[in-house]
Amino acid sequence: MHSSGQIVERFYAVQRCFYAGQAVADELREVLAEDVVWHVPGRSAIAGEYRGVDEVLAYFARRRDRAGETFLVTGRGMLAEGERVVHFADGEAELGGVRRSWRTVGIFRIAEGRIAECWLLPFDQYEFDEIWA
């Protein structure tokens, strides 16, 4: 596997533990650049642009907490070349007592062995906004 792809795979493995409530925030910090930027489109409660590792980790924690640690991301394939990785994933979580699911693609920029930027793109933006409202 391409080295940039390995970084994204490591990120998702650690994030999976984080969303399950394990104390792995320091491990997540290791795969994120200090000046990382996370772009989440839409009008939902989680939409926005998060800058810096502390804001990005707080965003992850907010999603985890909203889903009561039921949030699961399942990878569905990736393309990697140079500093770019395109990662396809399905997400699911229990929100408001209802099990919800969605599909996304994450476009990652890798710099110096860490995730420097991510654009999260839901396949169905309207549904995604409704799920995370």
N, C-alpha and C positions, 0 to 999 in steps of 0.2 A: 504494500500500500504506500502511496505517496506520503512524504513526511507531513505535509500540511493536513492531509486526510487523517493521519494518525493523531495529530493534535486535536482535531474536531472530535474524533472517536473518544479520545481520553476525556475531553470536556463533557461529552454526553454521559459517559460512564460515571463520572464524579457528580454531575448534575442530577442523575437518577438517584443517587444516594442522598443528595441534598434535599430533593423533593420528597423523599421518604422520611425525612426528619433526622437523618444522621448528621453529626457535627463534622462536616467536611468543607466548611467555608474556606478554610486556609488552603485546601487542595484546589478548590475552584479558583481562588486568587492566583495560584501558581500558573494556571493556563490562560489567564487574562492579562493583557497589557495594562499597566497602571492608567493609561489614558484611553482605555477601551471605550468605544461608542456602540450602543445598542439601539437600533431603530425599530420601533414597533408601530406600524401604521394603524389608522382607524380612529374611532371615537369612544372606545371602551374605557373602562376604569384603568386598564393597564397600558393603554396607548401612550406613546411619547418617545422622547429621545433621552436616553440615559447616558451620561458622560462620566467616565472615571470608574475605577473598579468598585468603589464604595457604593455609588448609585446603581450600578448594574447588579451587584449582590443584593442590594435592598429591593430592587425590582424582582429578582428571583425569589426572595423571601416573601414578598407580597403575593406573588402567584402561588407559592407553596401554601401560605397561610389561608388564602381565599379558598383553596381546594382542600383544606384540612389534611394535607399530606397524602392526598389520593392522586396527585398529578403524576402522570406517566407519559414519557416521550418514547416512541418506538421508531428507530431509524428504518428508512425504507430504501436507502441507497444514497450514493454520493458520487460526485464528479470532482476531481481535484487536479489542478495544474498550477504550478508556480505558487503564488501567494493566495490564490483563490480556491475556495471550496464551496460547492453547492450541495447542500444536504437536504434530502427529502425526509420528512418525518410525519408521523401521526401522533396527535396528542389526545389524551383523555383525562378526565377528572370528574369528581363528583362536586357539583356546584349547586348550592341551594337545594340539596337533597335529590338532585337529578344527575344521572351519569351522562356526561356530554362528551362528544368526540369531534375532532377537526383534523384537517390536513394542512401542512405548511411546507414551505421551502425556506431554508436559511442560507443566506449568501454570506460567507465569511471571508474576511481579509486577515491573513496571517502575517505577522511581522516579528522577526527575531524570535521565532519559536513560540509565539503566543498569539491568542486571538486579539486582534487590534480593532476589529469592527464586525458587526453583524447586522444584516437587514433581514428581519423576519417578514415573510410574505405568506399570509394565509391564502389558501386556494379560494375560499369563499369569505371575503372580508365582512359582509353583512352578518353571516352566521357567527363568525369569530367575535365580532363586536357584541352580538347578542349573548353569546356564551359568557363573555367576560364583563358584561354590563354591571 
